[in-house]
Amino acid sequence: MAGGGCSKKSTGVTPTPAPTVTGSAAPDTLYVQDNGSKTVRVYRGASLLNGAANAVETLPTSDVSNPDVIYSPVFDVLWYPSAYPNATLGPPVSTPVKLWTAASTKNNMNPDQQVPYSNGAGTATYDSVNDVLYVANVNGPTVQIYKNAHLLTGASLPSANITLIITDSGISGTPRPQEMLLDPGSGRLFVSDEGSVVAVFDNFAATALSAANSGTSISLPASREILGLSSPDGLAYSPANDILFVGEISRRQIDVIHNASTFSGPQGHSQTITNFSTGPGGMAYDAVRDLLFVYDPIAINVIPNPETASGAFANIPNRRQFFDTLVPLSGFGIAVDATH
């Protein structure tokens, strides 16, 4: 979750387009959440976009919060977990999880389903192996578990919930998820809390699925924590390289953390990508093309070979940056479809 308050907020300035480059394979699709137009904007061939870009489709959200967008290329389903809209926590607010089926074929169409949910944090992650969606709450460290996620409807209820136990001296009160990222291959969950840590939960998927199958809600302590971060928020992961990309919004940089599956304790910022305008916000990693997409309103930054990228974004070889021709992008959520 970027910015202040409970919803994901971010603003920016007009970006300078990077030099035109070639070399990435297309087609591919990027889904970008925008609170100004209240849409998810869809960019085809996103790996090659540079400078001015047109959204070929839009999906109306009727929402001004800045949540994640989650996409499954297997089921062609897009989930939009609405975020609590107010800067301070008050009475419960409806924050439905909206989803589009056959998302790659939709344009200017309302969600096919809206799953009832209250006080959502706008933070969710998806287990593509078990078809499970995890949705976080804004008023505590509880995560709701939804089985058969691609079939969710307005009548769907969570199968169970998990309370995540995170220790962070850099945050007042009880730490809660600001951003979650599940690696489906290992079942490992990474959780940033916008304080000073990213918590790591080994075997999370198996533990959560067992709880969901039995209908038993549980508490789960972190297996270990990555320490010494400054307002960690957006997350992306490269399974092949075991690298975790962590957005540090207060420092306007991304930490590139190697050996992320076993890393524990303080990290020394030995490799960082720096000098973002207002972000980094949400991030999405395209493993097919080895590209990192970074939401830095009002632009989307594209970083090739991010596992070796370092220093100021503007100086990264073959980097590119695109912005929408019709709206100044303002939001957080971003998801890549490397299939359609």
URDA-V520260 format. One record per backbone hydrogen bond with DSSP energy under -0.5 kcal/mol. NH is the residue of the N-H (numbers start at 0). CO is the residue of the C=O. E is the energy in kcal/mol with one decimal. If there is no record, write none. Layout:
NH	CO	E
NH	CO	E
This chain:
5	85	-1.1
8	1	-2.7
8	6	-0.9
16	14	-0.6
28	336	-2.2
29	42	-2.4
30	334	-3.2
31	29	-0.5
31	40	-2.7
32	332	-2.6
33	38	-2.8
34	329	-3.2
35	329	-0.5
38	33	-1.8
39	58	-2.3
40	31	-3.6
40	38	-0.6
41	56	-2.7
42	29	-2.6
42	40	-0.5
43	41	-0.5
44	27	-3.3
45	27	-0.9
45	42	-0.6
47	44	-1.9
48	45	-0.8
50	320	-3.4
52	322	-2.3
55	41	-1.7
55	53	-0.6
56	41	-1.1
58	39	-2.3
60	37	-2.7
61	37	-1.2
67	121	-2.7
69	78	-2.3
71	76	-2.4
72	70	-0.5
75	71	-1.5
76	71	-1.3
77	99	-2.2
78	69	-3.1
79	97	-3.0
81	79	-1.2
81	95	-1.7
83	119	-2.3
94	116	-3.4
96	114	-2.3
97	79	-2.7
97	95	-0.8
98	112	-2.3
99	77	-2.3
101	74	-0.6
102	75	-2.7
102	99	-0.5
104	101	-2.1
105	102	-1.5
107	57	-3.9
111	98	-1.5
112	98	-1.8
114	96	-3.1
115	113	-0.5
118	92	-2.6
120	135	-2.4
121	81	-0.7
124	133	-1.9
126	131	-3.2
127	125	-0.8
130	126	-1.3
131	126	-1.6
132	145	-2.6
133	124	-2.9
134	143	-2.0
135	122	-2.7
136	141	-1.8
137	118	-2.8
142	161	-2.8
143	134	-3.1
144	159	-2.5
145	132	-2.6
145	143	-0.5
146	144	-0.5
148	130	-2.4
150	147	-2.1
151	148	-1.3
155	152	-1.5
158	144	-2.8
159	144	-0.7
161	142	-2.6
162	217	-2.6
163	140	-2.9
163	161	-0.7
164	219	-2.6
165	163	-0.8
167	165	-0.6
170	167	-1.2
174	172	-0.5
177	191	-3.4
178	191	-1.5
180	189	-2.4
182	187	-2.9
183	181	-0.9
185	182	-0.6
186	182	-2.5
187	182	-0.8
188	200	-2.3
189	180	-2.9
190	198	-2.5
191	178	-2.3
192	196	-1.3
193	231	-1.2
197	225	-1.8
198	190	-2.9
199	223	-2.8
200	188	-2.8
201	199	-0.6
203	186	-0.9
203	200	-0.9
204	186	-2.0
206	202	-2.1
207	203	-3.2
208	204	-2.5
209	205	-2.0
210	206	-1.9
211	207	-2.6
212	208	-2.7
213	209	-1.6
214	210	-1.0
215	210	-2.2
216	214	-0.5
217	160	-1.7
219	162	-3.0
221	164	-1.8
222	199	-2.4
223	199	-1.4
225	197	-2.9
226	224	-0.6
226	264	-2.4
228	195	-2.4
230	194	-2.2
230	228	-0.6
232	246	-2.4
235	244	-1.7
237	242	-2.7
238	236	-0.7
241	237	-1.3
242	237	-1.6
243	256	-2.5
244	235	-3.4
245	243	-0.6
245	254	-2.4
246	233	-3.0
246	244	-0.5
247	252	-3.4
248	230	-1.5
248	246	-0.8
249	229	-0.7
250	247	-0.9
251	247	-0.8
252	247	-1.7
253	272	-2.7
254	245	-3.0
255	270	-2.5
256	243	-2.9
256	254	-0.8
257	255	-0.7
258	240	-0.5
258	241	-0.5
259	241	-2.3
261	258	-1.3
262	258	-1.4
264	224	-2.8
266	226	-1.5
272	253	-2.3
273	271	-0.5
273	310	-2.1
275	251	-1.7
280	294	-3.1
281	331	-0.6
283	292	-2.1
285	283	-0.5
285	290	-3.1
286	284	-0.8
289	285	-1.1
290	285	-1.8
291	302	-2.4
292	283	-3.1
292	290	-0.6
293	300	-2.8
294	281	-2.9
295	293	-0.7
295	298	-2.6
298	295	-1.8
299	321	-2.8
300	293	-3.0
300	298	-0.5
301	319	-3.1
302	291	-2.6
302	300	-0.5
303	301	-0.6
304	289	-1.8
305	302	-0.5
307	304	-1.9
308	304	-0.8
310	271	-2.8
312	273	-2.5
314	311	-1.6
315	312	-1.8
318	315	-1.8
319	301	-2.0
321	299	-2.3
322	50	-2.1
324	52	-2.2
328	297	-0.7
328	326	-1.0
332	66	-1.1
334	30	-2.2
336	28	-3.1
337	335	-0.6
